[in-house]
Amino acid sequence: MDNTSQKVSFIEKVGYSLGDLAANLIFQTLMTFLAFFYTDVYKIPPGTASAIIFTGGMIGAFFNPVMGIIADRTMTRWGKFRPWILWTAVPFGIIAMLAFSTPGFSPTGKIAYALITYILLVIAYSANNLPYASLSGVLTGDMAERNSISSYRFVAVMVAQFIVQGLLLPLVLILGDGDKTKGFEHVMAIFAVTGVIFFVITFLTTKERIIPTAEQKSSIKDDVKDLSRNKPWIAMLVLTVFIFITLSLKGGMYVFYFKNYLNGDSLTSFLQNIGFNGFIAGLNGLLVNMGLHGFTWPKDAPTSAFSLFNAGGIIMMMVGIGFSKTLADRFGKRDVFGTSLFVSALCLLLFYFYAPQSIALVFLTQLAHGFFYGISTPLLWAMIADVADYSEWKNNRRATAIIFSAMIFGLKAGLSIGGALVAGILASYGYDQQLPVQSPETISGIRLSMSVFPTLTFCVSVACLFFYEINKSKETQIQTELTERRKSSK
């Protein structure tokens, strides 16, 4: 395998990370707002929305192994994975805009339209993001460099998450002039255009350095056989499913938690007391004095507080990411990942015990959760890249994309299950979007979905790490022996 240069330049790291920023403008919107969009904007019943999210997502998930087989066998002068990022950029953007459009069909027509566009979107996401994720496994064989690349990448993810979770609802109201249907269409158009530009930059600035030798031949049967004997891969697959169940469940339920559980008067007082309302008023005054239009921030306290809550958590996630590489280089990815994930799960559990008026505690807990979860975020995909190295080390064959395809399958399955759980839990607990005040039973379901349920699913992910044998010493052994093999194969 050609592995001439292990170092990755700053420009290439930034260029690669922009691809994840682009994808996450869409992915974070799906994870956080899809159930809300279907139920409260497009007016699809919660139970039906749950079925759409689960069915469409699982169809897209099963496309991933197919895409992995195709990508591993793609041969172009640009490499295996980079061309797919370029080829899928425009279709991905167009389908994302369609998925968040609201044509005035009949109730049955709305369901059909939502299902078809969601299936197309998750398939387009797989065709784009699977090669993108696999690219991280062939940019370099240096595991320390992979930690660095992952840190850059997940800073970009946090930027996208900040935009979506912190600013999307205000942008929807601003760009739609109070109309959420128009607002979602306008925001997604901006996201789509931005995404296409960033995907092109990723294609132009990256280079595939780890290239299988011409002598390497493997059938699909060989690839599947290798996977079935790869215990770290199995552990990471199950872990990934439960990680994204958790993220989709809690992320999708946040908006309902603020809208229906937390006390509106307490939220208003909190925003006033911390100076947030004064900040917005001062910003408006500055803009008006400069001859510009004022910045129209949503007036209702739950929307403002929800955006600030998400923004605070994301900022602390960025802080956590800053510690991730140093800790992983010293203690190994597995141990740092498991510890930080477990502590972040305990933070989620605390939400169950807070009264509707405990706004300050809710925000402080979110900051702590964001910090500890932030430490873990860059390590997930770096660990998956290490699994590809582990497979090559054990079997003398490299099948990067099919390994990553399983993880993207886990991501999609988790996203589908978690998103379906949001709508399904709301339906099972009697949520009615037409009611100004939800029943105590519905409120209980929302609280459990914000705290106890995601704590349990995060803990399952932590338990999977007991079967992931690539600790710090094993990382070093694999890297050293693969480097020698690649040198001898030149």
LINBEL-V846551 format. One record per residue. N is the residue number from 1. RES is the residue in one letter. PHI is phi in whole degrees, 0 to 359 (none if undefined). PSI is psi in degrees with one decimal (999 if undefined). NEAR is the number of other C-alpha atoms within 8 Angstrom. Layout:
BEGIN
N:RES:PHI:PSI:NEAR
N:RES:PHI:PSI:NEAR
END
This chain:
BEGIN
1:M:none:136.8:10
2:D:283:117.9:10
3:N:218:49.3:12
4:T:301:-49.0:5
5:S:238:124.4:6
6:Q:271:-20.2:10
7:K:279:142.5:7
8:V:242:127.8:9
9:S:289:162.9:6
10:F:301:-43.7:6
11:I:299:-42.4:7
12:E:292:-38.8:10
13:K:297:-43.0:12
14:V:294:-44.6:10
15:G:299:-42.1:13
16:Y:296:-42.2:13
17:S:295:-29.3:16
18:L:298:-28.2:14
19:G:296:-37.0:14
20:D:286:-33.0:12
21:L:299:-45.8:15
22:A:299:-49.4:15
23:A:296:-36.2:11
24:N:282:-17.8:12
25:L:301:-35.4:14
26:I:275:-48.4:10
27:F:299:-45.6:8
28:Q:295:-33.0:12
29:T:295:-42.5:12
30:L:298:-45.5:8
31:M:291:-34.8:13
32:T:262:-32.7:13
33:F:235:-1.0:9
34:L:296:-48.0:11
35:A:298:-41.7:16
36:F:297:-42.6:10
37:F:298:-46.2:10
38:Y:294:-43.2:13
39:T:277:-45.9:13
40:D:263:-20.1:9
41:V:255:-52.9:9
42:Y:272:-5.0:10
43:K:62:41.9:7
44:I:267:134.7:12
45:P:304:144.2:8
46:P:305:-43.4:14
47:G:298:-40.2:9
48:T:291:-40.4:9
49:A:300:-39.8:14
50:S:299:-43.6:15
51:A:295:-39.6:9
52:I:297:-48.2:13
53:I:296:-42.5:15
54:F:290:-49.1:12
55:T:295:-50.2:9
56:G:298:-42.1:14
57:G:294:-40.2:16
58:M:290:-34.3:11
59:I:298:-45.3:9
60:G:296:-37.0:14
61:A:297:-41.4:16
62:F:287:-10.0:9
63:F:284:-21.2:11
64:N:299:-47.9:15
65:P:301:-36.2:11
66:V:298:-44.8:8
67:M:295:-35.7:13
68:G:297:-42.8:15
69:I:297:-43.4:11
70:I:296:-46.7:8
71:A:295:-40.5:11
72:D:296:-22.7:11
73:R:254:9.2:7
74:T:281:131.1:9
75:M:229:111.0:6
76:T:223:169.7:7
77:R:289:-12.3:4
78:W:264:-3.6:6
79:G:111:-171.0:10
80:K:274:-40.1:13
81:F:253:-34.8:12
82:R:302:-41.4:14
83:P:300:-35.2:11
84:W:295:-33.1:12
85:I:297:-39.2:16
86:L:287:-47.4:10
87:W:296:-32.6:7
88:T:265:-5.4:11
89:A:302:-53.5:13
90:V:291:-47.8:8
91:P:303:-39.6:8
92:F:300:-45.5:13
93:G:296:-43.3:14
94:I:296:-45.4:9
95:I:294:-34.8:12
96:A:298:-41.4:12
97:M:296:-40.6:12
98:L:294:-38.3:8
99:A:295:-25.8:10
100:F:250:23.4:10
101:S:267:160.6:9
102:T:230:67.2:6
103:P:297:147.5:5
104:G:278:61.4:5
105:F:277:173.1:7
106:S:293:167.0:6
107:P:307:-41.8:7
108:T:292:-39.6:7
109:G:297:-38.7:8
110:K:299:-43.4:13
111:I:297:-45.7:11
112:A:297:-43.4:8
113:Y:296:-44.6:8
114:A:297:-43.2:10
115:L:295:-46.7:11
116:I:296:-46.6:9
117:T:291:-32.9:11
118:Y:290:-40.9:12
119:I:299:-46.5:12
120:L:299:-37.3:10
121:L:292:-44.7:12
122:V:289:-29.2:13
123:I:291:-44.1:11
124:A:298:-38.8:12
125:Y:298:-42.9:11
126:S:296:-45.2:14
127:A:296:-26.8:12
128:N:268:-48.6:13
129:N:277:-27.0:10
130:L:296:-51.0:16
131:P:299:-36.5:16
132:Y:299:-49.0:13
133:A:297:-40.6:10
134:S:296:-31.1:13
135:L:303:-33.5:11
136:S:296:-24.1:12
137:G:278:-11.4:12
138:V:238:2.7:12
139:L:291:-33.7:12
140:T:198:155.5:17
141:G:260:-0.8:13
142:D:277:116.5:9
143:M:291:-30.4:10
144:A:293:-39.0:7
145:E:295:-35.8:12
146:R:297:-38.8:12
147:N:300:-40.7:14
148:S:294:-45.4:9
149:I:300:-42.7:11
150:S:297:-36.5:12
151:S:295:-44.6:13
152:Y:301:-46.5:11
153:R:300:-41.9:16
154:F:274:-13.4:13
155:V:295:-43.0:11
156:A:298:-40.3:12
157:V:300:-42.7:12
158:M:294:-34.3:12
159:V:298:-46.7:9
160:A:297:-41.5:13
161:Q:295:-38.6:13
162:F:298:-44.4:13
163:I:298:-46.3:10
164:V:287:-53.6:12
165:Q:282:-29.4:14
166:G:268:-30.5:14
167:L:237:-11.5:10
168:L:298:-50.0:10
169:L:299:-45.8:11
170:P:301:-40.9:12
171:L:296:-38.6:11
172:V:301:-46.1:16
173:L:291:-38.6:13
174:I:291:-52.6:12
175:L:287:-24.2:11
176:G:266:4.0:14
177:D:52:44.4:7
178:G:91:-12.3:9
179:D:266:110.8:9
180:K:294:-32.6:10
181:T:295:-48.2:11
182:K:293:-38.2:10
183:G:299:-45.0:16
184:F:298:-41.0:12
185:E:297:-42.8:11
186:H:291:-42.7:11
187:V:295:-43.5:12
188:M:293:-30.3:11
189:A:296:-42.5:10
190:I:296:-45.1:8
191:F:300:-41.0:12
192:A:294:-46.4:13
193:V:296:-44.5:9
194:T:301:-43.1:9
195:G:298:-43.5:15
196:V:300:-44.6:12
197:I:299:-44.7:8
198:F:291:-37.0:13
199:F:298:-40.0:14
200:V:297:-41.0:11
201:I:298:-42.1:11
202:T:301:-45.8:14
203:F:301:-43.1:12
204:L:284:-26.1:6
205:T:257:-6.1:10
206:T:253:163.6:11
207:K:217:134.3:5
208:E:273:117.0:11
209:R:258:-30.8:12
210:I:265:104.5:11
211:I:241:123.6:9
212:P:302:141.7:8
213:T:293:159.4:8
214:A:297:-24.1:5
215:E:284:-19.0:4
216:Q:288:119.6:7
217:K:229:135.0:6
218:S:210:142.5:8
219:S:270:169.5:6
220:I:300:-37.5:7
221:K:299:-42.3:7
222:D:298:-43.5:8
223:D:299:-45.7:11
224:V:295:-39.3:8
225:K:297:-42.2:8
226:D:299:-42.5:10
227:L:296:-42.0:11
228:S:296:-21.4:8
229:R:259:3.6:6
230:N:262:92.3:9
231:K:299:-42.2:10
232:P:300:-35.4:11
233:W:295:-44.7:12
234:I:298:-43.2:10
235:A:299:-42.9:12
236:M:291:-33.3:13
237:L:297:-51.0:11
238:V:296:-42.7:11
239:L:302:-44.9:13
240:T:296:-40.4:13
241:V:303:-48.5:14
242:F:285:-30.5:13
243:I:301:-47.3:13
244:F:278:-21.4:15
245:I:300:-46.0:17
246:T:297:-50.0:15
247:L:298:-42.0:12
248:S:290:-39.4:15
249:L:294:-54.8:15
250:K:290:-38.6:12
251:G:296:-39.7:10
252:G:286:-22.9:16
253:M:269:-15.8:13
254:Y:307:-47.0:11
255:V:297:-36.4:10
256:F:288:-33.8:10
257:Y:299:-44.8:12
258:F:287:-37.7:12
259:K:287:-33.9:9
260:N:241:-19.4:9
261:Y:252:-53.7:11
262:L:294:144.2:13
263:N:288:125.7:8
264:G:298:-42.0:8
265:D:294:-37.9:6
266:S:293:-37.9:11
267:L:297:-42.9:14
268:T:299:-45.9:9
269:S:296:-40.5:8
270:F:298:-48.3:10
271:L:299:-36.7:12
272:Q:290:-44.1:10
273:N:291:-33.3:7
274:I:275:-1.6:6
275:G:87:9.6:8
276:F:292:-45.0:9
277:N:298:-39.1:8
278:G:295:-36.0:8
279:F:297:-46.1:8
280:I:297:-41.6:10
281:A:296:-41.2:8
282:G:295:-39.6:8
283:L:297:-42.3:10
284:N:297:-43.3:11
285:G:298:-41.1:9
286:L:297:-45.8:8
287:L:295:-42.1:12
288:V:295:-41.0:10
289:N:295:-25.3:7
290:M:275:2.0:6
291:G:84:15.7:6
292:L:255:171.0:7
293:H:284:149.1:7
294:G:291:157.6:9
295:F:274:109.7:8
296:T:278:101.5:5
297:W:265:144.4:8
298:P:306:138.4:10
299:K:280:-31.1:6
300:D:284:137.6:6
301:A:298:-42.3:11
302:P:301:-41.3:10
303:T:293:-44.9:13
304:S:298:-46.8:12
305:A:293:-39.3:11
306:F:301:-45.9:12
307:S:295:-41.9:13
308:L:293:-39.2:9
309:F:303:-50.0:11
310:N:295:-43.1:11
311:A:298:-42.7:11
312:G:297:-43.5:11
313:G:297:-39.3:14
314:I:290:-40.0:12
315:I:301:-42.7:11
316:M:290:-29.8:13
317:M:297:-40.1:15
318:M:297:-38.8:12
319:V:297:-43.6:10
320:G:298:-39.5:14
321:I:301:-36.0:17
322:G:299:-24.9:9
323:F:269:-14.2:9
324:S:297:-50.9:15
325:K:298:-46.4:11
326:T:300:-45.6:7
327:L:294:-40.9:11
328:A:293:-39.7:12
329:D:297:-32.5:10
330:R:274:-44.7:6
331:F:251:-9.7:9
332:G:96:147.6:12
333:K:297:-44.2:13
334:R:301:-49.2:12
335:D:290:-39.1:9
336:V:292:-42.3:14
337:F:300:-49.9:12
338:G:295:-42.2:11
339:T:294:-47.7:8
340:S:294:-36.6:12
341:L:293:-39.8:13
342:F:295:-43.4:11
343:V:295:-38.9:10
344:S:295:-32.3:14
345:A:294:-40.2:14
346:L:297:-34.3:9
347:C:297:-41.0:12
348:L:298:-38.6:16
349:L:299:-31.4:11
350:L:298:-28.2:10
351:F:302:-28.8:12
352:Y:296:-29.2:11
353:F:268:-1.8:6
354:Y:271:137.5:10
355:A:285:161.3:6
356:P:301:-21.5:8
357:Q:267:-3.4:9
358:S:274:58.6:9
359:I:293:-43.1:11
360:A:299:-41.9:7
361:L:295:-38.8:8
362:V:301:-45.1:10
363:F:290:-41.9:10
364:L:297:-39.5:8
365:T:294:-38.2:12
366:Q:297:-37.9:13
367:L:296:-42.7:11
368:A:294:-44.5:12
369:H:301:-44.8:14
370:G:299:-41.8:15
371:F:297:-51.9:16
372:F:289:-37.6:14
373:Y:293:-33.6:13
374:G:300:-36.0:15
375:I:300:-37.1:17
376:S:279:-26.0:15
377:T:299:-42.4:9
378:P:289:-18.7:15
379:L:279:-24.6:14
380:L:302:-54.4:9
381:W:285:-29.9:9
382:A:296:-37.6:12
383:M:293:-36.7:10
384:I:294:-39.5:13
385:A:298:-37.2:13
386:D:295:-33.0:11
387:V:296:-37.2:11
388:A:297:-40.3:13
389:D:296:-41.1:12
390:Y:300:-42.0:9
391:S:296:-43.4:15
392:E:296:-41.2:11
393:W:297:-40.0:11
394:K:281:-35.1:6
395:N:244:-4.4:7
396:N:60:25.3:7
397:R:222:140.6:10
398:R:249:127.6:9
399:A:225:73.2:11
400:T:298:-49.7:12
401:A:293:-38.1:13
402:I:291:-31.3:13
403:I:293:-46.2:14
404:F:292:-30.5:14
405:S:297:-36.2:13
406:A:295:-36.9:11
407:M:288:-37.8:12
408:I:294:-35.5:12
409:F:302:-45.8:13
410:G:299:-41.5:14
411:L:300:-49.3:13
412:K:294:-41.8:15
413:A:297:-44.5:14
414:G:298:-44.0:16
415:L:300:-42.8:15
416:S:293:-45.4:15
417:I:294:-45.9:11
418:G:296:-44.1:14
419:G:296:-40.8:18
420:A:295:-36.0:15
421:L:297:-37.7:10
422:V:302:-55.8:15
423:A:293:-38.5:13
424:G:293:-41.6:11
425:I:296:-43.0:10
426:L:301:-43.5:13
427:A:294:-43.9:10
428:S:292:-26.5:7
429:Y:263:12.2:9
430:G:81:28.3:9
431:Y:294:133.8:11
432:D:228:110.4:6
433:Q:296:-14.7:7
434:Q:277:-16.3:4
435:L:277:135.5:6
436:P:289:-28.4:5
437:V:228:126.8:5
438:Q:278:160.3:10
439:S:289:158.5:8
440:P:304:-36.2:6
441:E:297:-42.8:8
442:T:296:-43.6:12
443:I:300:-39.8:11
444:S:299:-43.2:8
445:G:298:-39.9:11
446:I:295:-43.5:14
447:R:297:-44.8:12
448:L:298:-37.7:10
449:S:286:-16.8:13
450:M:270:-14.4:16
451:S:224:-75.0:14
452:V:295:-49.5:11
453:F:300:-51.5:10
454:P:293:-26.6:16
455:T:296:-43.7:13
456:L:296:-44.3:9
457:T:290:-35.5:12
458:F:297:-39.7:14
459:C:293:-32.9:10
460:V:298:-41.9:10
461:S:300:-43.4:13
462:V:298:-41.0:12
463:A:298:-31.7:7
464:C:298:-26.1:12
465:L:292:-17.1:13
466:F:294:-17.7:7
467:F:256:5.2:8
468:Y:259:103.3:13
469:E:271:3.1:9
470:I:274:83.3:9
471:N:272:-171.3:11
472:K:301:-46.2:10
473:S:293:-37.4:7
474:K:292:-37.7:9
475:E:305:-49.1:12
476:T:296:-43.0:8
477:Q:299:-47.3:8
478:I:298:-47.2:11
479:Q:299:-44.0:12
480:T:296:-46.3:8
481:E:289:-36.6:9
482:L:292:-37.3:10
483:T:299:-42.3:9
484:E:295:-41.4:8
485:R:298:-43.9:8
486:R:294:-35.0:11
487:K:294:-41.4:9
488:S:287:-19.2:6
489:S:271:-6.2:7
490:K:291:999:6
END
